[in-house]
Amino acid sequence: MMDLTLLKSLMSGDQKLVDHFISIFKSQVPAQVAALPGFCESGEWEELSTALHSLKTQFSYVGMAEFAELMREMEESVDNGETGSITSRIGGFIMKFDNFWQSEFAESE
């Protein structure tokens, strides 16, 4: 599900830099995703928007367009004050993310 074409281009084809980014991605993204529901529960909408924006960027770099688009849509909703359904939307995303993570990285951890 990952397409590293953009990342390789951004890193001028330097595989060490690509590997380093992927290592950071693997170590940071699960915690960032896990934090999303807490921002909803506490009504920290600015923090939620920032987290969604960060995830959108990271998913874009690794060619995960579907997840990047979900982050963009949710970020836009939060920024527009449309937070009524955001908790359930984040819940649905987390289920998809967990499935992806288990299939992509479970054997490498």
C-alpha positions, -999 to +999 in steps of 0.1 A: +000+000+000+030+023+003+045+039-028+079+054-021+082+071-055+077+106-041+099+100-011+127+087-033+124+117-055+124+141-025+155+123-012+172+125-046+172+087-047+194+084-016+182+050-002+198+057+032+176+088+036+146+069+024+152+041+049+158+067+077+124+084+069+106+050+069+122+042+103+109+075+117+075+069+101+073+035+117+083+048+151+062+079+152+030+074+132+013+047+154+016+070+184+003+100+165-027+079+153-033+066+188-034+102+201-063+113+178-092+100+199-079+118+230-079+151+212-115+145+204-125+135+239-109+166+254-121+190+227-086+199+217-095+208+181-064+229+173-042+200+184-063+176+165-060+197+133-023+199+137-020+161+142-042+154+112-021+178+091+012+161+102-002+127+094-016+139+060+020+150+051+036+118+062+011+096+044+016+117+013+054+112+014+050+074+015+024+074-012-006+064+009-030+086-010-062+072+006-050+078+041-036+113+032-070+122+017-089+110+048-066+132+070-072+162+046-109+157+048-110+154+086-085+183+090-108+205+069-139+195+089-122+203+122-109+236+109-145+245+098-158+236+132-176+205+119-166+182+148-199+163+154-189+132+135-152+135+138-148+109+166-166+082+146-146+091+114-114+088+133-125+055+147-131+042+112-097+055+101-080+038+130-095+005+121-082+008+085-048+020+098-045-009+122-053-034+094-027-018+072-001-017+099-006-053+108-003-064+072+026-041+063+048-042+093+038-070+117+064-094+106+092-068+107+087-058+144 
